[in-house]
Amino acid sequence: MPKTCIICGGRAGSGEHVFPAVLGGRRINNGIYCDTHNQGFSPLASIIGWQVKAMNALLAVRPDHKKKAEPFKYTSPSGEELAIFNGSVTRSQPAATDTDAPMQIELKLGGDDGLKAVAYIGLTFFAAYFQDQARKPGLQPLKDFLLGTGQNEFVWWELGKPHPGVPANPFLFGHKIVLVTSGAAGTATAYVSFFDALNFGMTLGAIDGLSDRTVVVFIDPLADGPPQDLQKHEHNTVLVEVQKPEPLHAYLK
């Protein structure tokens, strides 16, 4: 396994989570980033964690460095204090009048920072399973974007329809990442799905000398640790054709 940082080429060994621990990722890899870049990118994982915090609490996902899951105290758009945890939403204080009144929860997902965080997750996961290719010059534009240079040309909200040929998710509300390299197209792409509900497509870059390969990884956010935390499928073919839309926000219409 290469032990050089995929960003700067320095000594790797920071022990980063391949998938964000805040979303239930339990696997560690010491061969992707140096300490400086691992720490520099950690706020991106925190962005996704905050955006889906209500979903994490509703499913009782245990955060990193915690022994158990914790309730999420949430203030609704109307100013009502709610507690979200383990399949239920309750009022912190009894309603003054109508106890059957609906409770409002508003999630703000994506945005420029959220999409950049998805790009970081996709690149990190790609580096774990395509170690040599993750260090190729063709991925430099994506890395520059993550370092703060340029606009997003890499990640987008995807359609929710399942991709033919991809196995069904074995985990209820499990995460899914599909990594694809195409020899004919010379490109690396990814499909990232949080809780099998929030779906993103991603192009990583053009790389010479690729072969056809697909890696599908399902992650159980409720698992305490390996080996029950994920299932992996590998194929020497292109199972999924992830196509970049024009414009990038086309699927949000």
Backbone bond lengths (Angstrom), bond angles and torsions (degrees), N, CA, C in turn:
res aa  C-N    CA-C-N  psi(-1)  N-CA   C-N-CA  omega(-1)  CA-C   N-CA-C  phi
1 M - - - 1.458 - - 1.527 109.51 -
2 P 1.348 116.97 129.48 1.461 118.50 177.01 1.518 110.92 -60.16
3 K 1.319 116.24 143.52 1.465 121.30 -179.52 1.522 110.91 -118.63
4 T 1.312 115.89 32.89 1.457 120.22 177.92 1.519 109.31 -114.57
5 C 1.303 116.26 146.41 1.458 122.06 179.36 1.527 109.88 -64.59
6 I 1.330 117.67 132.55 1.459 120.46 -178.17 1.526 111.77 -72.37
7 I 1.326 117.96 -10.83 1.461 121.16 -179.88 1.523 111.50 -94.37
8 C 1.331 116.95 -52.07 1.468 120.03 -172.20 1.523 113.71 -113.62
9 G 1.331 118.29 -10.80 1.455 120.56 -178.76 1.505 114.16 82.30
10 G 1.338 117.48 0.53 1.460 121.04 177.03 1.510 112.03 -75.12
11 R 1.302 114.99 -176.52 1.467 120.15 -176.78 1.529 110.81 -68.52
12 A 1.336 116.15 124.02 1.460 121.50 176.28 1.530 109.18 -89.38
13 G 1.315 115.55 169.32 1.459 119.99 178.58 1.508 112.73 139.82
14 S 1.337 116.18 26.68 1.463 119.74 -174.82 1.513 113.04 -81.25
15 G 1.338 117.61 -13.91 1.459 119.97 179.49 1.516 112.42 70.50
16 E 1.341 117.48 44.07 1.454 120.39 -178.45 1.525 111.25 -77.44
17 H 1.329 115.69 154.28 1.454 120.51 173.30 1.532 108.61 -74.83
18 V 1.322 116.80 129.89 1.456 121.31 178.96 1.526 109.75 -64.94
19 F 1.328 116.76 -38.96 1.462 123.62 172.60 1.520 106.59 -120.99
20 P 1.337 119.35 140.74 1.462 120.31 -171.62 1.525 113.91 -54.01
21 A 1.306 116.51 129.36 1.459 121.24 178.88 1.519 111.36 -62.92
22 V 1.327 116.69 -28.95 1.453 120.15 -179.72 1.529 111.53 -65.54
23 L 1.334 117.22 -18.69 1.457 121.76 176.82 1.522 112.07 -104.19
24 G 1.313 117.09 10.91 1.453 120.64 179.02 1.508 114.98 97.28
25 G 1.331 118.57 10.73 1.462 120.69 175.90 1.518 110.59 -73.37
26 R 1.331 117.01 131.83 1.469 120.93 -175.21 1.523 113.64 -117.34
27 R 1.328 117.97 -3.00 1.470 120.58 -175.29 1.527 111.35 -93.80
28 I 1.338 115.19 141.22 1.462 123.13 -179.35 1.526 109.21 -115.02
29 N 1.340 116.34 142.05 1.454 121.45 175.88 1.521 108.71 -132.76
30 N 1.322 116.94 131.27 1.467 121.86 -178.00 1.523 113.72 -98.79
31 G 1.329 118.10 5.92 1.456 119.55 -173.08 1.505 115.66 -120.03
32 I 1.351 118.23 28.27 1.460 119.66 -176.22 1.525 112.29 -113.65
33 Y 1.325 117.81 -52.63 1.463 121.75 -175.51 1.522 111.33 -124.45
34 C 1.318 114.40 154.12 1.456 120.02 167.41 1.533 107.80 -78.74
35 D 1.319 116.87 169.62 1.464 119.91 -178.90 1.524 111.73 -58.91
36 T 1.320 116.56 -40.81 1.466 120.23 -176.96 1.522 112.01 -61.89
37 H 1.328 117.33 -47.28 1.457 119.63 -177.56 1.526 111.79 -77.99
38 N 1.310 118.37 -30.16 1.460 119.35 174.32 1.527 110.28 -62.15
39 Q 1.321 116.40 -45.57 1.467 120.36 178.46 1.527 111.20 -68.70
40 G 1.322 116.16 -35.74 1.454 119.24 -179.37 1.523 113.18 -66.93
41 F 1.340 116.72 -31.19 1.459 120.79 -179.45 1.530 113.33 -90.46
42 S 1.311 118.14 -12.34 1.468 120.41 -175.47 1.525 113.25 -57.66
43 P 1.357 120.25 -33.20 1.471 118.29 176.83 1.525 113.73 -61.64
44 L 1.344 117.64 -26.35 1.452 119.67 179.05 1.530 110.98 -66.16
45 A 1.328 116.86 -42.54 1.461 119.56 176.01 1.519 110.69 -62.99
46 S 1.318 117.04 -35.41 1.459 121.01 179.51 1.525 111.18 -65.44
47 I 1.345 117.12 -33.28 1.462 120.77 178.78 1.522 110.68 -61.57
48 I 1.323 116.44 -48.55 1.461 119.66 178.63 1.524 109.99 -63.34
49 G 1.318 116.66 -41.75 1.462 120.35 179.46 1.509 112.18 -58.20
50 W 1.339 116.56 -40.96 1.465 119.52 179.97 1.524 110.99 -71.26
51 Q 1.336 117.37 -39.67 1.459 120.14 -178.05 1.529 112.42 -63.90
52 V 1.322 117.83 -32.26 1.473 120.32 -178.52 1.531 111.41 -109.98
53 K 1.315 117.26 20.68 1.462 120.16 -176.88 1.519 112.28 -59.26
54 A 1.327 117.04 -38.21 1.457 120.24 178.92 1.530 111.12 -62.96
55 M 1.336 117.30 -39.69 1.456 121.14 178.81 1.525 110.94 -68.41
56 N 1.334 116.47 -40.98 1.465 120.21 176.18 1.522 111.04 -57.89
57 A 1.337 116.18 -45.97 1.462 120.18 -178.73 1.521 111.29 -66.87
58 L 1.337 116.70 -39.52 1.464 120.03 -179.36 1.529 111.17 -63.02
59 L 1.342 116.37 -34.25 1.469 120.94 178.87 1.520 112.71 -91.16
60 A 1.350 117.43 -4.91 1.464 123.08 -178.82 1.529 111.17 60.98
61 V 1.339 115.92 48.63 1.461 121.64 175.24 1.525 108.50 -78.13
62 R 1.318 116.43 129.55 1.469 120.40 -179.15 1.521 109.84 -78.95
63 P 1.349 118.20 121.17 1.466 120.69 178.67 1.529 111.49 -69.68
64 D 1.322 115.43 164.47 1.463 120.72 176.09 1.529 110.13 -63.84
65 H 1.321 116.19 145.93 1.460 123.89 178.94 1.530 112.93 64.75
66 K 1.336 117.27 17.25 1.457 121.73 176.54 1.524 109.33 -121.12
67 K 1.336 115.92 146.16 1.458 120.09 179.63 1.522 112.58 -81.37
68 K 1.326 116.73 -21.32 1.453 120.13 -179.70 1.520 109.87 -153.67
69 A 1.324 114.42 164.74 1.458 120.05 177.73 1.527 110.27 -69.85
70 E 1.320 115.08 157.22 1.456 120.01 -176.74 1.523 110.62 -130.22
71 P 1.350 118.15 148.87 1.472 121.13 175.88 1.526 110.40 -65.92
72 F 1.306 114.90 155.55 1.458 121.87 177.05 1.524 108.27 -111.43
73 K 1.325 116.36 118.37 1.460 121.03 177.13 1.524 107.93 -86.46
74 Y 1.317 115.04 118.57 1.461 121.20 -169.95 1.525 110.09 -125.05
75 T 1.324 115.40 136.89 1.456 121.26 174.31 1.514 108.80 -100.85
76 S 1.326 117.52 119.31 1.455 122.66 -175.89 1.522 110.69 -72.47
77 P 1.353 117.57 166.68 1.463 119.87 177.43 1.529 113.60 -57.24
78 S 1.328 117.13 -25.56 1.467 120.52 178.89 1.523 112.50 -88.83
79 G 1.345 116.83 0.60 1.459 120.66 178.32 1.511 114.63 92.20
80 E 1.318 117.33 6.28 1.462 120.79 -179.05 1.531 110.19 -81.11
81 E 1.339 116.77 137.39 1.457 121.99 179.19 1.527 109.45 -86.98
82 L 1.345 116.08 122.20 1.453 121.83 -178.49 1.524 110.35 -121.75
83 A 1.314 115.44 156.12 1.460 122.10 173.60 1.521 108.06 -119.91
84 I 1.341 116.65 122.39 1.465 122.51 -178.28 1.516 108.38 -111.22
85 F 1.332 116.70 123.49 1.466 118.37 -179.30 1.525 111.57 -170.35
86 N 1.329 114.43 134.12 1.466 123.31 167.45 1.530 113.07 49.05
87 G 1.324 115.21 52.32 1.454 119.85 173.32 1.509 116.29 88.26
88 S 1.316 118.58 3.61 1.462 119.27 -178.35 1.524 111.12 -140.84
89 V 1.328 114.47 154.91 1.459 123.02 174.07 1.526 106.88 -124.16
90 T 1.318 116.76 122.55 1.457 120.77 -177.87 1.521 110.01 -127.79
91 R 1.319 115.36 157.69 1.456 121.17 176.21 1.521 109.36 -82.12
92 S 1.317 115.36 133.70 1.463 118.70 177.17 1.518 110.94 -66.69
93 Q 1.338 116.44 -31.47 1.458 123.04 175.65 1.524 107.79 -127.10
94 P 1.336 117.54 141.73 1.466 119.17 177.97 1.521 111.04 -56.90
95 A 1.344 116.02 142.59 1.458 120.09 178.31 1.522 110.11 -63.19
96 A 1.308 116.42 142.26 1.464 120.57 -176.40 1.514 111.96 -67.31
97 T 1.323 117.66 -31.55 1.464 119.98 -176.42 1.525 111.48 -125.23
98 D 1.296 117.36 -86.31 1.459 122.52 -172.69 1.530 110.61 -88.91
99 T 1.339 116.53 105.96 1.463 119.90 -179.11 1.519 112.51 -72.51
100 D 1.349 117.31 -12.68 1.459 121.22 178.43 1.528 112.05 -94.37
101 A 1.305 116.69 4.15 1.468 119.79 179.52 1.523 109.90 -62.99
102 P 1.331 118.02 140.58 1.470 120.14 -178.99 1.519 111.49 -64.88
103 M 1.321 115.28 147.62 1.462 122.06 176.32 1.528 108.04 -99.13
104 Q 1.312 116.45 137.15 1.455 121.97 -174.91 1.530 110.68 -104.38
105 I 1.331 114.88 131.17 1.464 121.11 173.66 1.523 107.78 -129.36
106 E 1.290 116.77 126.85 1.461 122.31 -178.32 1.523 109.58 -119.17
107 L 1.330 115.83 123.03 1.458 121.13 178.60 1.525 109.09 -107.06
108 K 1.315 116.86 134.16 1.454 122.51 175.44 1.523 107.70 -110.47
109 L 1.319 115.37 105.97 1.458 121.31 -172.84 1.521 111.28 -113.87
110 G 1.310 115.87 153.60 1.459 120.97 175.85 1.516 111.97 78.40
111 G 1.336 116.15 -127.39 1.449 120.07 -173.03 1.520 110.14 73.67
112 D 1.324 116.55 176.10 1.460 120.49 -177.60 1.530 111.92 -59.01
113 D 1.326 116.63 -46.12 1.463 119.76 -178.42 1.527 111.51 -69.01
114 G 1.329 116.53 -39.44 1.464 119.91 -179.99 1.514 112.28 -64.31
115 L 1.330 117.16 -41.28 1.458 120.19 179.08 1.524 111.16 -68.72
116 K 1.324 116.48 -35.88 1.465 118.86 175.66 1.527 110.42 -64.14
117 A 1.324 117.06 -37.13 1.463 120.76 177.84 1.527 110.89 -64.52
118 V 1.328 117.12 -38.99 1.464 120.60 176.42 1.527 110.09 -63.63
119 A 1.330 117.06 -40.47 1.467 120.64 177.82 1.522 110.93 -61.09
120 Y 1.322 116.98 -40.53 1.467 121.02 177.49 1.526 110.87 -62.69
121 I 1.323 116.75 -43.86 1.465 120.33 179.40 1.528 110.46 -62.50
122 G 1.337 116.37 -43.94 1.458 119.70 -179.95 1.516 112.38 -63.04
123 L 1.332 117.41 -43.54 1.463 120.71 179.07 1.522 111.12 -64.30
124 T 1.308 117.64 -43.47 1.464 121.26 -179.43 1.520 110.91 -62.11
125 F 1.320 115.86 -43.84 1.464 119.67 179.80 1.526 110.73 -66.47
126 F 1.324 116.37 -39.36 1.462 120.04 178.08 1.519 110.62 -61.40
127 A 1.326 116.85 -40.27 1.465 120.63 179.95 1.517 112.27 -65.72
128 A 1.320 117.15 -27.71 1.463 120.12 179.21 1.521 112.15 -72.61
129 Y 1.341 117.35 -32.19 1.461 120.67 -174.87 1.530 113.64 -109.23
130 F 1.339 117.10 -16.75 1.462 121.88 177.23 1.529 106.94 -128.82
131 Q 1.313 115.78 71.62 1.462 121.35 -168.50 1.524 112.80 -62.48
132 D 1.319 117.91 -48.12 1.462 120.86 -178.01 1.528 111.25 -69.95
133 Q 1.331 116.47 -43.15 1.460 120.38 -177.51 1.525 111.99 -64.77
134 A 1.333 117.58 -29.80 1.466 120.99 -179.02 1.519 112.55 -67.95
135 R 1.327 116.85 -12.01 1.468 121.43 -179.78 1.529 112.32 -105.02
136 K 1.335 116.70 8.30 1.459 121.10 -178.55 1.533 110.83 -79.59
137 P 1.346 117.60 151.18 1.471 121.39 -178.80 1.526 113.94 -60.35
138 G 1.344 117.33 -25.17 1.457 120.19 -177.58 1.514 114.29 -63.41
139 L 1.322 117.43 -17.87 1.461 121.36 178.66 1.526 112.64 -92.71
140 Q 1.331 117.13 0.18 1.457 119.84 -176.34 1.535 113.69 -61.73
141 P 1.351 120.04 -40.27 1.468 118.51 177.87 1.529 112.80 -58.29
142 L 1.327 117.55 -39.71 1.460 120.27 176.78 1.521 110.98 -64.96
143 K 1.314 117.40 -42.73 1.459 120.95 178.94 1.521 110.90 -63.77
144 D 1.332 117.04 -39.38 1.458 120.27 177.30 1.525 110.86 -62.00
145 F 1.326 116.47 -39.94 1.466 120.95 177.33 1.528 111.19 -60.40
146 L 1.323 116.30 -42.58 1.463 120.04 179.60 1.531 111.29 -68.56
147 L 1.312 115.92 -26.58 1.464 120.20 178.43 1.526 112.62 -84.68
148 G 1.338 116.10 -1.77 1.462 119.05 174.03 1.503 115.50 106.39
149 T 1.338 117.27 10.91 1.461 120.34 -179.27 1.527 109.76 -108.26
150 G 1.323 116.92 126.63 1.453 120.26 175.06 1.516 114.16 85.85
151 Q 1.336 114.15 173.70 1.449 122.52 -178.65 1.529 110.69 -96.53
152 N 1.331 114.58 166.92 1.451 119.73 178.75 1.525 110.75 -71.23
153 E 1.304 116.32 116.07 1.458 122.61 172.60 1.529 110.15 -126.15
154 F 1.339 116.41 18.19 1.461 119.75 -165.94 1.527 115.09 -123.36
155 V 1.319 119.48 -30.57 1.464 120.58 -171.70 1.519 109.69 -133.55
156 W 1.339 115.01 145.62 1.462 120.45 -175.24 1.536 109.87 -150.36
157 W 1.341 114.97 159.76 1.458 120.19 170.85 1.517 108.57 -68.18
158 E 1.329 116.62 131.94 1.461 122.18 -178.24 1.527 110.49 -103.17
159 L 1.333 114.36 163.01 1.451 121.17 171.73 1.522 109.62 -66.52
160 G 1.316 117.05 150.75 1.460 120.88 -176.55 1.512 114.93 -84.93
161 K 1.336 117.22 -3.93 1.460 119.19 -176.44 1.528 110.77 -67.67
162 P 1.349 117.85 144.11 1.471 119.90 179.32 1.524 111.44 -68.88
163 H 1.321 115.28 150.41 1.459 120.42 178.06 1.529 109.50 -88.48
164 P 1.330 117.75 125.81 1.466 120.04 177.19 1.525 110.84 -58.25
165 G 1.319 116.18 139.20 1.456 121.16 177.82 1.504 114.65 93.91
166 V 1.336 117.98 -17.35 1.461 120.80 178.79 1.523 108.99 -87.27
167 P 1.321 118.73 129.98 1.470 120.56 179.65 1.526 111.62 -57.56
168 A 1.324 115.23 154.32 1.459 120.19 178.24 1.527 110.10 -69.19
169 N 1.319 116.13 146.38 1.466 120.70 179.17 1.525 109.77 -66.54
170 P 1.327 117.82 121.83 1.468 119.97 -178.60 1.526 113.70 -78.04
171 F 1.338 116.90 -11.38 1.457 121.33 -175.48 1.523 110.58 -109.21
172 L 1.312 116.91 131.28 1.450 121.41 174.92 1.523 108.76 -66.36
173 F 1.319 116.80 123.10 1.472 123.19 -176.11 1.529 111.56 61.75
174 G 1.332 117.37 28.41 1.458 120.69 178.93 1.516 111.83 -77.70
175 H 1.328 115.80 155.25 1.461 121.74 173.96 1.523 109.48 -83.09
176 K 1.318 115.54 158.10 1.470 120.08 179.87 1.523 109.63 -142.30
177 I 1.324 115.88 133.65 1.467 121.29 172.95 1.525 108.63 -129.69
178 V 1.320 115.44 128.67 1.462 121.84 177.51 1.526 107.67 -117.86
179 L 1.329 116.35 119.95 1.460 122.66 178.53 1.519 108.92 -108.37
180 V 1.326 116.76 131.62 1.466 120.36 -174.86 1.525 110.15 -133.10
181 T 1.327 116.29 131.10 1.460 121.10 168.34 1.524 108.45 -119.02
182 S 1.328 115.43 136.12 1.461 121.48 -178.60 1.518 109.85 -117.79
183 G 1.324 115.81 120.88 1.455 119.71 177.86 1.519 112.10 -67.81
184 A 1.331 116.45 -39.15 1.466 120.51 -178.12 1.524 111.66 -67.77
185 A 1.332 116.45 -43.46 1.465 120.51 -178.48 1.522 112.37 -84.74
186 G 1.342 116.49 -21.84 1.460 120.20 -177.77 1.514 112.99 67.84
187 T 1.342 116.82 31.81 1.461 120.97 -176.39 1.528 111.50 -128.14
188 A 1.318 114.34 155.66 1.461 122.36 173.10 1.520 107.89 -117.02
189 T 1.331 116.67 130.71 1.455 122.29 -178.86 1.521 109.17 -133.90
190 A 1.332 115.14 169.44 1.456 119.70 -179.78 1.524 110.07 -149.76
191 Y 1.311 114.88 154.26 1.467 123.26 173.92 1.519 106.22 -127.89
192 V 1.328 116.78 123.07 1.464 122.08 -175.61 1.522 108.87 -120.60
193 S 1.326 117.10 128.52 1.449 121.66 -179.63 1.521 109.90 -131.11
194 F 1.331 117.17 120.76 1.462 122.13 175.86 1.524 109.23 -92.45
195 F 1.326 116.01 128.41 1.463 123.04 179.24 1.533 111.90 58.90
196 D 1.326 116.71 19.45 1.470 122.98 -177.42 1.525 111.00 58.09
197 A 1.356 115.78 29.93 1.458 120.03 -176.05 1.524 113.08 -137.89
198 L 1.325 118.00 -37.07 1.466 122.80 -179.35 1.520 107.46 -102.49
199 N 1.333 116.75 110.30 1.458 121.37 -166.03 1.524 112.69 -115.63
200 F 1.331 115.12 137.62 1.457 121.43 -178.09 1.526 109.81 -135.71
201 G 1.332 116.35 142.61 1.446 122.05 170.69 1.514 109.08 -104.70
202 M 1.322 116.10 158.81 1.458 118.87 -174.42 1.521 110.14 -157.07
203 T 1.331 116.23 135.19 1.455 121.44 169.64 1.520 108.20 -107.48
204 L 1.329 116.56 126.90 1.455 120.49 -177.73 1.518 112.60 -89.91
205 G 1.338 116.85 -36.25 1.451 118.81 178.66 1.516 112.54 154.82
206 A 1.317 115.70 175.79 1.460 123.25 177.25 1.526 108.74 -97.88
207 I 1.333 115.80 128.35 1.458 120.83 -174.85 1.524 108.94 -133.04
208 D 1.322 117.03 132.73 1.458 121.13 177.74 1.527 110.88 -75.44
209 G 1.324 115.27 149.15 1.458 121.06 171.75 1.513 115.66 75.37
210 L 1.322 117.67 21.80 1.457 119.95 179.33 1.525 111.18 -76.50
211 S 1.326 115.74 153.80 1.455 122.29 168.90 1.526 108.45 -114.60
212 D 1.324 116.46 163.02 1.457 119.79 177.74 1.526 109.94 -70.21
213 R 1.331 115.45 125.68 1.462 119.76 -179.72 1.530 109.09 -159.61
214 T 1.322 115.87 141.33 1.460 121.87 175.08 1.520 108.89 -132.10
215 V 1.309 116.13 130.00 1.462 122.29 174.79 1.526 107.80 -118.62
216 V 1.325 116.13 120.80 1.462 122.23 178.70 1.518 108.16 -112.36
217 V 1.328 116.85 124.38 1.455 121.33 -179.31 1.528 109.19 -125.91
218 F 1.330 115.65 125.24 1.460 122.09 174.19 1.524 108.20 -104.52
219 I 1.330 116.42 135.32 1.463 121.88 -175.93 1.519 109.28 -122.16
220 D 1.316 116.27 128.46 1.462 121.96 177.45 1.522 108.76 -92.49
221 P 1.339 118.93 108.70 1.466 119.95 -177.55 1.519 113.28 -69.61
222 L 1.331 117.48 -12.77 1.463 120.81 -178.50 1.527 112.92 -95.61
223 A 1.334 117.38 -4.67 1.460 120.34 179.53 1.520 110.16 -74.57
224 D 1.323 116.73 143.87 1.463 120.58 179.35 1.518 112.33 -77.88
225 G 1.334 117.68 -25.36 1.452 119.64 -179.24 1.508 111.53 175.06
226 P 1.341 117.78 -179.25 1.462 122.53 179.02 1.526 110.29 -62.72
227 P 1.343 117.45 154.38 1.471 126.87 0.25 1.526 113.59 -94.36
228 Q 1.340 117.32 1.16 1.461 119.34 -176.12 1.514 113.48 -76.62
229 D 1.338 118.39 -2.80 1.458 121.08 -171.43 1.522 114.44 -81.78
230 L 1.334 118.34 -16.99 1.467 118.30 -179.09 1.517 112.10 -152.68
231 Q 1.328 114.11 161.95 1.459 123.42 169.95 1.519 108.01 -129.32
232 K 1.327 116.12 138.32 1.458 121.37 -176.33 1.521 110.42 -124.42
233 H 1.335 115.46 138.77 1.459 122.17 175.61 1.525 107.89 -128.82
234 E 1.325 117.29 132.09 1.460 121.70 179.57 1.522 109.75 -124.36
235 H 1.338 116.02 139.39 1.457 121.79 -178.14 1.526 108.89 -139.94
236 N 1.307 116.43 140.67 1.459 121.35 176.76 1.529 110.11 -91.22
237 T 1.316 114.60 53.17 1.454 122.47 178.19 1.526 108.60 -157.84
238 V 1.321 116.33 168.34 1.464 120.88 177.30 1.524 107.99 -92.61
239 L 1.327 117.26 101.87 1.458 121.18 -179.13 1.519 112.56 -80.57
240 V 1.318 116.63 -30.55 1.465 121.88 -173.74 1.519 109.02 -130.16
241 E 1.312 116.83 130.98 1.460 121.34 173.12 1.525 108.13 -102.74
242 V 1.329 115.43 100.39 1.459 121.39 179.23 1.523 107.54 -86.18
243 Q 1.325 116.16 114.15 1.457 120.96 -173.99 1.523 110.21 -110.76
244 K 1.310 115.50 126.21 1.460 121.97 179.86 1.524 109.75 -70.20
245 P 1.331 117.99 125.66 1.476 120.11 -179.77 1.521 111.77 -80.58
246 E 1.303 115.54 157.66 1.466 122.45 174.50 1.512 108.35 -128.42
247 P 1.325 119.24 117.23 1.466 126.54 -3.41 1.521 111.57 -71.65
248 L 1.324 115.89 174.30 1.457 120.95 -172.65 1.530 111.71 -63.79
249 H 1.324 117.60 -28.13 1.457 121.20 -177.92 1.528 112.39 -94.77
250 A 1.318 117.70 19.01 1.467 121.46 -171.82 1.528 112.87 -57.78
251 Y 1.335 118.02 -36.76 1.462 120.81 -175.10 1.514 113.00 -78.44
252 L 1.330 117.86 -5.02 1.456 120.73 178.23 1.525 111.88 -88.80
253 K 1.321 117.77 -6.25 1.448 120.71 -178.37 1.518 111.12 -75.34
